[in-house]
Amino acid sequence: MTPSGIVTLTTDFGLRDSYVGQMKGALLSVAPGIRVVDLCHELPAHRIDSGAYLLETGYSAFPPGTVHVAVVDPGVGTSRPAVAVRAGSHFFVAPDNGLLTRVLLREPLVEAYRLEDPSFTGPARSPTFEGRDRFAPAAAWIARGTALDRLGPPAGDLERIGGVRPPLFLGQPGEVPVLAVDRFGNVAVDAHTHDLTALLGHPPRPGCPLRLETPGGLVSEFRRTFGDGRGAGPFLLINSAGYLEVALRNARADAALGLSLDSRPVLTPGD
């Protein structure tokens, strides 16, 4: 597959330090002609689960052949492997710590190799900054057309996060962990429209029987989009990534309902 010449970056580094800029420098030192796109750098620190969700929701906006570098890495510098993966028509470079779990639920795994050949790493090898010295150079080489099998040996089975897309049953309450809280206070939970459609017999829609129990109360109104309806209370919708989301028009649903990344609200689909 021909690389697109685009490399995306997803990290928990934030933007107050120079870490993101240094990664871009490492990329451009190997492949000056590539286009580097910031997908997100404000992930909650050390939250591999949040990184897995955001990577899943963002990568498919890019053309086939894009290289996606994802670094949420509490185990930086340890013996955990670093990998280069082709899944479907996209490339991914990341620590093998479960960060690719949700992508691999959506895309077939084509090939995966460890980043071990020093020919494809940067000139410095700091054990505290593998994003700059290991992941970024490898991604740049891939963007230049380097075959993944030149980067190191086969990766074998990749690490997966447990408890993803928990099973739901019609008419029965089940926990759906919070996946993300965006800057507007909208709260995405781990219930996908595909699973809900299979249970309900149709895609979720206004009037359908969905009840979400939260610390701040029960939410059962379903809307198509944020601007529908005139009620002042919280409501449910399917977000742009296909996950169930709790929102409050022109206000923060997370604050109103007492929800955070560690919350596990309870969803009952169907009567």
C-alpha positions as CSV (number, residue, x, y, z in Angstrom):
1,M,0.0,0.0,0.0
2,T,1.3,3.4,-0.9
3,P,1.7,5.9,2.0
4,S,-0.3,9.0,1.7
5,G,2.5,11.3,2.9
6,I,0.4,12.3,6.0
7,V,1.4,11.5,9.6
8,T,-1.0,12.2,12.5
9,L,0.0,12.7,16.1
10,T,-2.1,11.7,19.1
11,T,-0.5,12.1,22.6
12,D,-1.2,13.1,26.2
13,F,1.7,15.5,26.1
14,G,-0.3,18.8,26.1
15,L,1.0,21.9,24.4
16,R,2.7,23.8,27.2
17,D,6.1,22.0,26.7
18,S,8.2,21.4,23.6
19,Y,7.5,17.6,23.4
20,V,5.1,17.8,20.5
21,G,7.4,20.2,18.6
22,Q,10.4,17.8,19.1
23,M,8.4,14.9,17.7
24,K,7.6,17.0,14.6
25,G,11.2,17.8,14.3
26,A,12.2,14.1,14.4
27,L,9.6,13.4,11.7
28,L,10.7,16.1,9.4
29,S,14.4,15.3,9.9
30,V,13.7,11.9,8.2
31,A,10.9,12.9,5.8
32,P,11.0,16.7,5.1
33,G,8.2,16.5,2.6
34,I,5.5,14.9,4.7
35,R,2.4,16.7,6.2
36,V,2.1,16.4,9.9
37,V,-1.4,16.8,11.4
38,D,-2.1,17.1,15.2
39,L,-5.1,14.9,16.0
40,C,-5.0,15.5,19.7
41,H,-2.4,16.3,22.4
42,E,-4.8,17.0,25.4
43,L,-5.6,13.4,26.2
44,P,-5.9,12.8,30.0
45,A,-2.4,11.9,31.2
46,H,-1.6,8.2,31.2
47,R,-5.1,7.2,30.2
48,I,-4.6,4.4,27.6
49,D,-8.3,3.8,27.5
50,S,-9.1,7.4,26.5
51,G,-6.3,7.3,23.9
52,A,-7.7,4.1,22.4
53,Y,-11.2,5.8,22.1
54,L,-9.9,9.0,20.6
55,L,-7.6,7.2,18.1
56,E,-10.6,5.1,17.0
57,T,-12.8,8.1,16.5
58,G,-10.2,10.1,14.6
59,Y,-8.1,8.0,12.3
60,S,-10.8,7.2,9.7
61,A,-11.1,10.9,8.7
62,F,-7.8,10.5,6.9
63,P,-7.0,8.9,3.5
64,P,-5.7,5.4,3.1
65,G,-2.0,5.1,3.6
66,T,-1.9,7.7,6.5
67,V,0.5,6.9,9.3
68,H,-0.9,7.5,12.8
69,V,1.5,8.0,15.7
70,A,-0.1,7.5,19.1
71,V,1.8,8.0,22.3
72,V,0.1,7.5,25.7
73,D,2.8,5.5,27.4
74,P,3.0,5.1,31.1
75,G,5.6,2.3,30.4
76,V,8.0,4.5,28.4
77,G,11.5,3.1,28.4
78,T,10.5,-0.3,29.9
79,S,10.5,-3.6,28.2
80,R,7.0,-3.2,26.7
81,P,7.3,-3.4,22.9
82,A,7.0,-0.6,20.5
83,V,5.1,-1.6,17.3
84,A,4.4,-0.6,13.7
85,V,1.0,-1.9,12.5
86,R,-1.0,-2.0,9.4
87,A,-4.7,-2.3,10.1
88,G,-7.0,-2.1,7.1
89,S,-5.6,0.7,4.9
90,H,-3.9,2.7,7.7
91,F,-0.6,2.5,9.4
92,F,-0.1,2.9,13.2
93,V,3.0,3.4,15.3
94,A,2.5,3.1,19.1
95,P,3.5,1.4,22.3
96,D,2.1,-2.1,22.5
97,N,0.0,-1.4,25.6
98,G,-3.6,-1.6,24.4
99,L,-3.7,1.8,22.7
100,L,-4.7,0.2,19.4
101,T,-7.5,-2.0,20.9
102,R,-10.4,-0.1,19.5
103,V,-8.9,0.4,16.1
104,L,-8.4,-3.3,15.8
105,L,-12.1,-3.9,16.6
106,R,-12.9,-1.9,13.5
107,E,-10.0,-2.8,11.1
108,P,-8.5,-6.1,10.2
109,L,-4.9,-6.6,11.4
110,V,-2.8,-7.0,8.2
111,E,0.7,-7.0,9.7
112,A,2.5,-5.9,12.9
113,Y,6.3,-5.6,13.6
114,R,8.3,-4.5,16.6
115,L,10.5,-1.3,16.3
116,E,13.9,-2.8,17.0
117,D,16.2,-2.1,14.1
118,P,18.3,0.9,15.2
119,S,18.6,2.0,11.5
120,F,15.1,3.5,11.8
121,T,15.4,5.3,15.1
122,G,16.7,8.8,15.9
123,P,20.3,9.6,16.7
124,A,19.4,10.1,20.4
125,R,17.9,7.3,22.4
126,S,16.5,8.7,25.7
127,P,14.6,6.1,27.8
128,T,12.2,8.9,28.8
129,F,11.2,10.2,25.3
130,E,10.6,7.4,22.9
131,G,8.0,9.5,21.1
132,R,10.8,11.6,19.7
133,D,13.5,9.0,19.4
134,R,11.7,5.8,18.4
135,F,8.1,6.3,17.3
136,A,8.4,9.5,15.2
137,P,11.5,8.4,13.2
138,A,9.9,5.0,12.5
139,A,6.7,6.7,11.3
140,A,8.6,9.0,9.0
141,W,10.4,6.0,7.4
142,I,7.0,4.3,6.9
143,A,5.7,7.6,5.3
144,R,8.7,7.4,3.0
145,G,7.6,3.9,1.9
146,T,9.7,1.7,4.1
147,A,8.2,-1.8,4.5
148,L,7.1,-2.6,8.1
149,D,9.1,-5.9,8.1
150,R,12.3,-3.9,7.8
151,L,11.7,-2.2,11.2
152,G,12.1,-5.4,13.3
153,P,10.7,-8.9,14.0
154,P,7.0,-9.8,13.9
155,A,5.2,-8.5,16.9
156,G,3.0,-11.5,17.6
157,D,-0.2,-11.0,19.6
158,L,-0.8,-7.4,20.4
159,E,-1.9,-6.2,23.8
160,R,-5.6,-5.5,24.2
161,I,-7.6,-3.5,26.8
162,G,-10.2,-5.7,28.6
163,G,-13.9,-4.8,29.0
164,V,-14.2,-2.9,25.7
165,R,-17.8,-2.7,24.2
166,P,-19.3,-4.5,27.2
167,P,-22.2,-6.8,26.2
168,L,-25.7,-5.4,26.6
169,F,-29.0,-7.3,26.8
170,L,-32.5,-6.2,25.9
171,G,-34.4,-5.0,29.0
172,Q,-31.4,-5.6,31.3
173,P,-29.3,-2.9,33.0
174,G,-25.6,-3.0,32.2
175,E,-22.6,-0.8,33.1
176,V,-21.3,1.4,30.2
177,P,-18.1,3.1,31.3
178,V,-17.5,6.7,30.4
179,L,-15.1,6.9,27.4
180,A,-14.6,10.6,27.0
181,V,-15.7,14.0,28.2
182,D,-15.3,16.7,25.5
183,R,-14.6,20.4,26.1
184,F,-18.4,21.1,26.0
185,G,-19.1,18.6,28.8
186,N,-20.7,16.0,26.5
187,V,-20.1,12.5,27.9
188,A,-19.5,9.5,25.6
189,V,-20.2,6.1,27.0
190,D,-19.2,2.6,25.8
191,A,-22.3,1.7,24.0
192,H,-22.1,1.7,20.2
193,T,-24.9,2.3,17.8
194,H,-24.3,-1.1,16.0
195,D,-24.9,-3.0,19.3
196,L,-27.9,-0.9,20.2
197,T,-29.4,-1.3,16.7
198,A,-29.0,-5.1,17.0
199,L,-30.8,-5.1,20.4
200,L,-33.6,-2.6,19.5
201,G,-34.2,-3.9,16.0
202,H,-33.7,-0.4,14.6
203,P,-31.1,2.5,15.0
204,P,-31.6,4.6,18.2
205,R,-34.1,7.3,17.5
206,P,-36.4,9.7,19.4
207,G,-38.9,7.8,21.5
208,C,-36.8,4.7,21.7
209,P,-36.5,2.9,25.0
210,L,-33.0,3.8,26.3
211,R,-32.5,4.7,30.0
212,L,-29.2,5.8,31.4
213,E,-28.8,5.9,35.2
214,T,-26.2,8.5,36.3
215,P,-25.1,9.8,39.7
216,G,-27.2,13.0,38.9
217,G,-30.3,11.2,37.8
218,L,-32.0,9.2,35.1
219,V,-31.7,10.3,31.4
220,S,-34.1,8.8,29.0
221,E,-34.9,11.4,26.3
222,F,-33.2,10.7,23.0
223,R,-32.5,13.3,20.4
224,R,-31.1,13.2,16.9
225,T,-28.8,16.2,17.4
226,F,-27.9,18.9,20.0
227,G,-30.3,21.5,18.7
228,D,-33.4,19.3,18.6
229,G,-36.2,19.9,21.1
230,R,-36.8,22.6,23.6
231,G,-36.4,20.8,26.9
232,A,-33.9,22.1,29.4
233,G,-32.8,18.6,30.7
234,P,-30.0,16.3,29.7
235,F,-30.6,13.9,26.8
236,L,-29.0,11.1,24.8
237,L,-27.8,11.0,21.2
238,I,-25.5,9.1,19.0
239,N,-22.3,11.1,18.5
240,S,-20.3,11.4,15.3
241,A,-18.2,8.4,16.2
242,G,-21.3,6.1,16.6
243,Y,-21.2,6.0,20.4
244,L,-24.0,6.9,22.8
245,E,-23.5,10.3,24.3
246,V,-25.1,12.3,27.1
247,A,-25.5,16.1,26.5
248,L,-27.1,19.2,27.9
249,R,-28.0,22.0,25.5
250,N,-25.6,24.9,26.0
251,A,-24.4,23.5,29.3
252,R,-22.1,20.8,30.7
253,A,-23.8,17.4,31.1
254,D,-20.8,16.0,33.0
255,A,-21.2,18.6,35.8
256,A,-25.0,18.4,35.9
257,L,-24.9,14.6,36.2
258,G,-21.8,14.0,38.2
259,L,-20.0,12.1,35.5
260,S,-16.2,11.7,34.9
261,L,-13.8,9.4,33.2
262,D,-14.0,7.0,36.1
263,S,-17.8,6.8,36.1
264,R,-19.8,3.7,35.2
265,P,-23.4,4.7,34.5
266,V,-25.9,2.0,33.9
267,L,-27.8,1.7,30.6
268,T,-31.0,-0.3,30.1
269,P,-31.8,-0.7,26.4
270,G,-35.5,-1.7,25.7
271,D,-38.5,-2.0,28.0
